[in-house]
Amino acid sequence: MPDHVTQEAYDREVSSAGFWPGGGGIDYPAFYAYAYPTPNGFRGASVRPDAAFWHDGLSEFILPYDAVQSAADPDEALMALLISTYEAAAGLGGWDRDLLECAHGQPRQVRRPDAALAKNAPSGDEKVEREDGASKGRYRMVIDGVEAEMTYSRAGEGLIIIDHTEVPAALRGRKVGERLVRQAIEDARGEGVAIIPLCPFAKAQIGRHPEWQDVLRRS
């Protein structure tokens, strides 16, 4: 594409999706999704639904229209592609999801502006809870009946691996994930253990906070 097209569309990280009627690489209608720049490991990411696949020639994920049309819930099948490809791009690319994301809208309803959503942000009184086991554990927060969690595994004496963070859409943009990571940092300091942030979200959060990096395992 010419520079005057791409300089605005691709001057930042992009997660893009759309519909293609066919031609130019595929001979059937399909939905597509790609990320720019493409993060390492994106093409091998696990995306949904099962009918979606990575197309080497087009360098993007493809979901045939027929697969959506024949699904038990076509809307759910398409949304699964949109959400899973974005999450793969954001996680592998280390994007600041708390900054990027907002609550999902509803069909034919005007979504409240971010300022209105901020009124419902956590007050700070919500407690981060910890469930610690012999080999695995997790941190959790429950806000308005919605639970967010961050899980970890123990890897020998004095080392834990943060392996997954899940913040439901209803809590996105409210710094819930950051609070989960912060609590793990504070606990690691108190217990004298090191952390390996295998989870892309936790890794990105720690990368943005130099003051947290004292707990990282040093090779």
C-alpha positions in Angstrom: 0.0 0.0 0.0 1.2 3.6 -0.5 2.7 5.4 2.4 -0.2 7.9 2.7 -2.5 5.0 3.5 -0.3 3.1 5.9 1.3 6.0 7.8 -1.9 6.6 9.8 -3.4 3.1 9.8 -0.2 1.4 10.9 1.7 4.0 13.0 0.9 2.0 16.2 0.2 -1.7 17.0 -3.0 -2.9 15.2 -5.3 -5.8 15.7 -7.5 -5.8 12.6 -10.4 -8.0 11.4 -12.9 -8.0 8.7 -14.8 -9.8 5.9 -13.5 -10.8 2.5 -15.8 -12.0 -0.3 -13.1 -14.2 -1.9 -10.3 -13.9 -4.4 -6.7 -12.8 -4.1 -5.6 -15.9 -2.2 -8.8 -17.7 -1.2 -11.7 -18.7 -3.4 -14.4 -18.6 -0.8 -15.8 -15.9 1.5 -14.2 -15.7 4.9 -13.6 -13.5 7.9 -10.0 -12.6 8.6 -7.9 -11.3 11.5 -4.3 -10.2 11.7 -1.9 -8.1 13.8 0.6 -5.5 12.8 3.4 -5.7 13.5 3.0 -9.4 13.8 4.2 -10.5 17.3 6.5 -13.5 17.6 4.5 -16.6 18.0 1.2 -15.1 16.7 0.8 -17.5 13.8 1.0 -20.4 16.2 -1.4 -19.0 18.7 -4.4 -21.0 19.8 -7.5 -19.1 18.5 -11.2 -19.9 18.4 -13.4 -21.3 17.0 -11.9 -24.6 15.9 -12.6 -23.8 12.2 -10.3 -20.8 12.3 -6.7 -21.4 10.9 -3.6 -19.5 10.0 -3.2 -19.0 6.2 0.5 -18.9 5.3 -0.1 -17.2 2.0 -2.1 -14.3 3.5 -0.3 -14.2 6.8 -3.5 -13.9 8.8 -6.1 -16.1 10.5 -9.0 -17.2 8.3 -12.5 -18.3 9.4 -14.6 -19.5 6.4 -18.0 -17.9 6.1 -19.6 -21.3 5.8 -18.2 -22.3 9.2 -19.8 -19.3 10.8 -23.1 -19.7 8.9 -23.4 -23.4 10.0 -22.4 -22.8 13.6 -24.9 -23.4 16.3 -24.5 -19.8 17.3 -23.0 -17.8 14.4 -22.6 -14.6 16.5 -20.7 -16.5 19.2 -18.4 -18.2 16.6 -17.4 -14.9 15.0 -16.9 -13.1 18.3 -14.7 -16.0 19.4 -12.4 -15.2 16.4 -12.3 -11.5 17.1 -11.6 -11.9 20.8 -9.1 -14.7 20.7 -7.0 -13.1 17.9 -6.9 -9.8 19.7 -6.0 -11.5 23.0 -3.2 -13.4 21.2 -1.8 -10.2 19.6 -2.1 -8.2 22.8 -0.5 -10.9 25.0 2.3 -11.8 22.7 3.0 -8.2 21.8 3.0 -7.0 25.5 0.3 -4.4 24.8 -1.1 -2.4 27.7 -4.5 -3.9 27.8 -5.7 -1.9 30.8 -5.1 1.2 28.8 -6.5 -0.1 25.5 -9.7 -1.8 26.6 -13.1 -0.7 27.6 -16.4 -2.4 28.4 -18.1 -4.1 25.6 -21.1 -2.3 24.0 -24.6 -3.6 23.5 -26.4 -3.7 20.1 -28.4 -0.5 19.5 -27.3 1.0 22.8 -25.0 3.9 23.1 -22.0 2.9 25.2 -21.2 5.2 28.1 -18.1 7.3 27.7 -14.9 6.3 29.6 -15.5 9.0 32.1 -18.8 7.5 33.1 -17.3 4.0 33.3 -14.5 5.4 35.6 -17.2 6.1 38.2 -17.6 2.4 38.6 -13.9 1.7 38.9 -12.6 -0.2 41.9 -12.5 2.0 45.0 -9.4 0.4 46.3 -11.3 -1.3 49.1 -11.7 -4.5 47.1 -9.3 -7.1 48.5 -6.9 -9.2 46.4 -7.3 -12.7 47.8 -4.7 -15.5 47.6 -5.2 -19.2 47.4 -1.9 -20.9 47.9 -1.3 -24.6 47.4 1.7 -26.9 47.5 2.4 -26.7 43.8 -0.1 -24.1 42.4 -2.0 -21.1 43.5 -3.8 -18.1 42.4 -4.7 -14.5 43.2 -8.3 -13.3 42.7 -10.5 -10.3 42.9 -14.3 -10.2 42.9 -15.9 -6.9 41.9 -19.7 -6.6 41.4 -19.9 -10.3 41.4 -17.3 -10.7 38.6 -14.1 -12.6 39.3 -10.6 -11.9 37.9 -7.7 -14.2 38.6 -4.0 -14.7 38.1 -2.6 -18.2 38.5 0.9 -19.4 39.3 2.9 -22.5 39.8 5.7 -23.3 42.2 9.0 -24.3 40.5 11.1 -25.6 43.3 12.3 -23.8 46.4 12.1 -20.0 46.2 10.6 -19.7 42.7 7.1 -19.2 41.3 5.9 -18.9 37.7 3.0 -16.6 36.9 1.4 -18.5 34.1 -2.0 -16.9 33.3 -4.1 -13.8 34.0 -7.8 -13.6 33.2 -9.7 -10.4 33.5 -13.3 -10.6 32.2 -14.5 -8.0 29.8 -16.7 -6.4 32.4 -13.6 -5.5 34.5 -11.3 -4.4 31.6 -9.8 -0.9 31.8 -10.1 -0.8 35.6 -6.5 -1.7 36.6 -7.6 -5.0 38.1 -4.9 -7.1 36.4 -2.3 -4.6 37.5 -3.4 -5.0 41.1 -3.2 -8.8 40.9 0.4 -8.5 39.7 1.3 -5.9 42.3 0.1 -8.2 45.1 2.2 -11.1 43.8 5.2 -8.7 43.8 4.6 -7.7 47.3 4.2 -11.3 48.5 7.3 -12.4 46.7 9.3 -9.8 48.5 7.9 -10.7 51.8 8.6 -14.4 51.3 12.0 -14.0 49.6 11.0 -15.8 46.4 11.7 -15.0 42.8 9.2 -14.7 40.0 9.2 -15.9 36.3 6.4 -14.0 34.5 5.5 -16.6 31.8 2.1 -14.9 31.4 2.5 -12.2 28.7 0.3 -9.8 30.6 2.2 -10.1 33.9 5.5 -9.8 32.0 4.3 -6.6 30.3 3.2 -5.1 33.6 6.5 -5.9 35.4 8.3 -4.5 32.4 6.5 -1.2 32.8 7.4 -1.0 36.5 11.2 -0.9 37.1 10.5 -0.8 40.8 9.0 -4.3 40.6 11.9 -6.0 38.8 13.9 -6.8 41.9 11.8 -10.0 42.3 12.6 -11.3 38.8 14.7 -14.4 38.7 18.2 -13.5 37.5 19.8 -16.0 35.1 
